[in-house]
Amino acid sequence: MGQQETVATSLADTVREGIKASLADVDADLARRYPGDPGTRQPVHTVYVPADAFTAITLRTWGDEALAALDAHAPDAGALARVLAIPDDLAGPVHDRVRAKLTREPVEDLRIDFEDGYGPRPDAEEDEAAARAAALVAAAYRDGTAAPYTGIRMKCMEAAVRDRGIRTLDIFLTGLMNAGGLPDGLVLTLPKVTYAEQVTAMVRLLEAFEKAHGLPSGRIGFEIQIETTQSILGADGRATVARMIEAAGGRATSLHYGTFDYSASCGVSAAHQSLDHPVADHAKAVMQVAAAGTGVRLSDGSTNVLPVGTTEQVHAAWRLHHGLVRRSLARAYYQGWDMHPGHLPTRYAAVYAFYREGLEQAAARLAAYVGKAGGAVMDEPATAKALSSYLLRGLDCGALDTGEVARLTGLTRPELDALAGRPVRAA
């Protein structure tokens, strides 16, 4: 009983070793191209503020305006639930968490905009704005008032604005270095990318900056904004966005869909430009497949319908925004743009309801999988990975609490990280 039985085989060890050797390059390529989830928190949204409008109190102003909108148009849990059709059992927890979030951390990801939201300016004016942005960002990180993720959107690499964009980026990064160094939450956005060579140029630019300041190679990453048809499908018929990820050489942190530029480039009339238009769904599906497994995250775009005016008008805009956010979440786009403080209540309401309504079912399925207990649904490792990722995202954004997840699953944070394929960190 204690002895292992001998089983019969036909293949010599040299066959196995030969196959191993023949696939060594493939193994290395897979590991390089598809490292998996980076394991860091992904913000649920990005807020764009024109560089000339950005001040030391911008984030607090956005939070206060969002709270004022909530008080004016949905002052209690029942009112918010009626507007957004949130189930009664979730109304209280969602409303409470939204208010707490707007008070504590209204903006998760801030982009100081030197592109469309800022426009062409005299060089001296943009120089001053870039230096001022660096000083404000450095001060915010020092005093603890910065958003978890903060950076700039520069002008693109097209010939007409290339030099201006490079200079603004240089001034901003140099200002941060002179003020104490680059913050951990630094994020840069490269807009209107059409060719992979523009991504390569951005890499060269960042490599030169790192070398000039003695920074480790690869320290500075950047987002690629997908706003043109050429960034999805090239003239040769290939998916250009995949080439852009490759051209970034590991520096690409995310792909951001630009709703209105992309829609316009496809000829969609202004009245029908939206996150849920078929051209948007096609572009985002291509982005999703290209980024899968690479560690490059995805962000949806925005709606330009603002929640302003009468309560009836605000409620209509809230329902639209809430529905679009929910739609994105269901399609695995866990981040999006918010253009107005009034969008923050519905952003967080949609996100928190999404994770809280699925908490018990996801936790039960994961507990059954880990305990090999079976159940109504027979889950596989890939599904367990998705269930863990769902709970981790809920924890990261504040929709869920560590204690309740541990109680329902019997799992610690490191165990969830391991099941999700994330780097395991201390509990």
Summary of the structure (lengths in Angstrom):
residues: 427
radius of gyration: 23.5
end to end distance: 41.5
largest distance: 85.2
contacts: 1338
relative contact order: 0.11
helix: 55%
strand: 9%
